[in-house]
Amino acid sequence: MKIIIESDGMELSESVRAYADKKFRVLEKFVTRFEKGGEIELHVEILKTTEHHRKGDIYQANANIRLPGKMLNVEEKGDNVHTAIDLAKDVLKMEIEKYKDKVVGPKRGKGN
């Protein structure tokens, strides 16, 4: 899986870029089975949505991944950049799992 990290409206430090790569790299194990048609790309955009908010800056993390027959989009906001990245990763993981259950089928338990 190829992860492309971009920013808009803010300078993205190397530590934030490394943090986002580390967090989203966890999702690689969920999409490896879909890479038969080529490498899957995950686009992550991190931006500061406002600079004049009363309680401080608001950050947003957008993540887009194209799976066979489906494009998954996630937009999450947080009061700091790390929170926005964590929320986007968690929601995208749930969306990938839901997609995988539809395409592959749910996991079978030992008692079934």
C-alpha positions as CSV (number, residue, x, y, z in Angstrom):
1,M,0.0,0.0,0.0
2,K,1.3,3.4,-1.0
3,I,0.5,6.3,1.4
4,I,0.5,9.8,0.1
5,I,0.4,12.5,2.8
6,E,-0.3,16.1,1.8
7,S,-1.2,19.3,3.7
8,D,-3.3,22.4,2.9
9,G,-3.1,25.7,4.7
10,M,-0.3,24.6,7.1
11,E,3.3,23.5,7.0
12,L,3.5,19.8,7.7
13,S,6.4,18.9,9.9
14,E,8.4,15.7,9.4
15,S,7.3,14.4,12.8
16,V,3.6,14.9,11.9
17,R,4.2,13.2,8.5
18,A,5.9,10.3,10.2
19,Y,3.1,10.0,12.8
20,A,0.4,9.9,10.1
21,D,2.4,7.3,8.1
22,K,2.8,5.1,11.2
23,K,-0.9,5.3,12.1
24,F,-2.2,4.7,8.6
25,R,0.4,2.0,7.9
26,V,-1.6,-0.2,10.3
27,L,-4.4,-0.4,7.7
28,E,-2.1,-2.2,5.3
29,K,-2.9,-5.6,6.6
30,F,-6.6,-5.0,5.9
31,V,-6.2,-4.2,2.2
32,T,-3.5,-6.6,1.1
33,R,-6.0,-9.1,-0.3
34,F,-7.3,-6.3,-2.7
35,E,-3.9,-5.5,-4.2
36,K,-4.2,-8.2,-6.9
37,G,-5.0,-5.6,-9.5
38,G,-2.2,-3.3,-8.5
39,E,-0.9,-1.4,-5.5
40,I,-3.6,0.4,-3.5
41,E,-3.0,4.1,-2.8
42,L,-4.2,5.9,0.4
43,H,-4.4,9.7,0.1
44,V,-4.3,11.6,3.3
45,E,-4.7,15.3,3.5
46,I,-4.1,17.2,6.7
47,L,-5.3,20.8,7.0
48,K,-6.0,23.5,9.5
49,T,-9.6,24.5,9.0
50,T,-9.6,27.7,11.0
51,E,-7.3,30.1,12.7
52,H,-9.9,32.3,14.3
53,H,-11.8,29.8,16.4
54,R,-12.5,30.9,20.0
55,K,-11.0,27.8,21.6
56,G,-8.0,27.4,19.3
57,D,-7.2,25.9,16.0
58,I,-9.2,23.1,14.5
59,Y,-7.5,20.4,12.4
60,Q,-9.0,18.1,9.8
61,A,-7.7,14.8,8.4
62,N,-9.2,13.5,5.1
63,A,-8.4,10.0,4.0
64,N,-9.4,8.5,0.6
65,I,-8.7,4.9,-0.5
66,R,-10.0,3.2,-3.7
67,L,-10.8,-0.4,-3.3
68,P,-12.2,-2.6,-6.1
69,G,-15.6,-1.3,-6.8
70,K,-15.6,1.3,-4.0
71,M,-14.1,4.6,-3.0
72,L,-13.9,5.1,0.8
73,N,-13.7,8.7,2.0
74,V,-13.3,9.8,5.6
75,E,-13.2,13.4,7.1
76,E,-12.5,13.8,10.8
77,K,-11.8,16.9,12.8
78,G,-9.9,17.4,16.1
79,D,-8.5,20.1,18.4
80,N,-5.0,19.0,17.5
81,V,-3.5,17.3,14.5
82,H,-2.8,14.0,16.2
83,T,-6.4,13.7,17.3
84,A,-7.7,14.3,13.8
85,I,-5.3,11.7,12.4
86,D,-6.2,9.1,15.0
87,L,-10.0,9.6,14.4
88,A,-9.6,9.4,10.6
89,K,-7.6,6.2,11.0
90,D,-10.1,4.6,13.3
91,V,-13.1,5.5,11.1
92,L,-11.3,4.3,7.9
93,K,-10.5,1.0,9.6
94,M,-14.2,0.5,10.4
95,E,-15.2,1.4,6.8
96,I,-12.6,-1.1,5.4
97,E,-13.8,-3.8,7.7
98,K,-17.5,-3.2,6.6
99,Y,-16.4,-3.3,3.0
100,K,-14.4,-6.5,3.5
101,D,-17.4,-8.2,5.2
102,K,-19.6,-7.4,2.2
103,V,-17.1,-8.6,-0.4
104,V,-15.5,-11.5,1.4
105,G,-18.1,-12.4,4.0
106,P,-18.0,-12.2,7.8
107,K,-15.5,-14.2,9.8
108,R,-16.7,-17.6,10.9
109,G,-16.5,-18.5,14.6
110,K,-15.3,-21.8,16.0
111,G,-18.8,-22.9,17.1
112,N,-20.4,-22.5,13.6
